[in-house]
C-alpha cells in the first residue's frame, strides 16, 4: 500500500471520528435540559404542590396504601428512581458490551425518558401518582442513557483527545440547559402576558424539556455507530450483574481506587448543587428569583469552565487539573461560609465560582475514567461510574442534614462538605494513573 493511500485512509478515519464526536456532543445538548429545567427548577416544587392537593387532612398521601407526607413525596420518588436505575444499569451495560449494539439501547432509554418527561404535561390537579410514575421512568431512563452515552467516549476519541472531547460534551449540555431555562423562565415569569395560568406554564416547561430531549437525540443516533464486540459473556440479572462487574473491577484495583475517589468528591459536588438553594433561602434570606438567577449563572459559566479546564488539562494533565478544581471547590465553600445574609451580589459571586469549576470537574473525571476501562467493557464499567455519579450521592446530604440538626446552622452544614473535597483530593492524589491505564490494557497518553 503506497503512502498516499495510507494518508487518505487516515484522513477518512479522522473525518469519520470527528463526525461521530460532533454527534456525540449533541446527546448532552439533548438531555441536559431535563436535569436543569425539570429536576433542578420546576418539578420538585410543582409535584409537591400536586401531592399536597391530593393529601388528606393530616397532610399525607397514600401511594399503594403507604402513608407518605406530601412534602416528602418528591424526594422519595427520586430515591425510588435511583433504586430502579441501580437494578437496570448493570444489566443494560453488560448487554451493550456483549452485543456491541449500544445505539438501539441508547435510543430506547432516551425516548422512554423523553416520552415520560413530555407526559408531565398531563400532571395536573391531584394526579401525584402519575407524576411519581413519570419521574421514576424519566430519571431511571436518563441514568441508563447517560451510562451508554458515556461508554462511547473511549471508542470515538483516542487517548490524547478525550479530555477535550469530554469537556466539549459537558459544555454543549450546559449551553442547552441555559438556553432552554431562559425560555422557560420567560414563559413562567410572564405567563399572564401569554394568557396562561402559572400551572399551565409549568406544565409546558416540563413537556418542552421532553420534546427537546427527543428531537435532538436524533443527531447522535444518526452519527454514532455500533462496533462489533468480542466481549461475549452472558448478561446476568441486575444486582448479580453489578456484583460481577465489581468482582471484575477488583482485578483492576487502581481503576477501583479512582472510582472510590470520584465517589467521594462527586458526592460533595452533588450535595453543593442540591443544597445551595436551601442555604441561600434559609440562611441568607434570598428570594426565589435570586436563586433561579443563580442557577442560570451556574449553567452559563459552566460552559466556559468546562472548556477552560479542558485546555488546562492539555497543559497540566487531567489528574492535576481535577486536583486543582478540588482545591477551588474547597475555597469556594470556605468563602460561602462567610457570605453575609441578604446580599444577593455575593451569592452570585459564589454561584460564579461554582459554575467555573463544576463543568470541568465532571468532564475531566469522565475522560480520565475512560482511560481506566478495559477494552470491550466500556458500558459495563460506565454503569458503575454512573452509579457513583447518581446512585451513591447520599452521604453528603446526610452529613449536611446531621450537621444542621446538631448545630442549627446552615453555615456549619455547608462548611462540613469540605471534608468530601479534602478526602477526595487525598484519594485521587494517591492513584498512579499512568500505571492504572497500563494495567487496564490501554495506551498511556503523553500527558495525563
Secondary structure as GFF3:
##gff-version 3
##sequence-region A 1 448
A	DSSP	alpha_helix	3	33	.	.	.	ID=ss1
A	DSSP	pi_helix	34	42	.	.	.	ID=ss2
A	DSSP	alpha_helix	43	54	.	.	.	ID=ss3
A	DSSP	beta_strand	60	63	.	.	.	ID=ss4
A	DSSP	beta_strand	66	69	.	.	.	ID=ss5
A	DSSP	three_ten_helix	70	72	.	.	.	ID=ss6
A	DSSP	alpha_helix	73	99	.	.	.	ID=ss7
A	DSSP	alpha_helix	102	118	.	.	.	ID=ss8
A	DSSP	three_ten_helix	119	122	.	.	.	ID=ss9
A	DSSP	alpha_helix	128	151	.	.	.	ID=ss10
A	DSSP	alpha_helix	153	156	.	.	.	ID=ss11
A	DSSP	three_ten_helix	159	161	.	.	.	ID=ss12
A	DSSP	alpha_helix	162	189	.	.	.	ID=ss13
A	DSSP	three_ten_helix	191	194	.	.	.	ID=ss14
A	DSSP	alpha_helix	198	223	.	.	.	ID=ss15
A	DSSP	alpha_helix	238	249	.	.	.	ID=ss16
A	DSSP	alpha_helix	253	278	.	.	.	ID=ss17
A	DSSP	pi_helix	279	283	.	.	.	ID=ss18
A	DSSP	alpha_helix	288	316	.	.	.	ID=ss19
A	DSSP	alpha_helix	318	337	.	.	.	ID=ss20
A	DSSP	alpha_helix	344	371	.	.	.	ID=ss21
A	DSSP	alpha_helix	378	386	.	.	.	ID=ss22
A	DSSP	pi_helix	387	391	.	.	.	ID=ss23
A	DSSP	alpha_helix	395	407	.	.	.	ID=ss24
A	DSSP	alpha_helix	410	416	.	.	.	ID=ss25
A	DSSP	alpha_helix	418	429	.	.	.	ID=ss26
A	DSSP	alpha_helix	433	439	.	.	.	ID=ss27
###
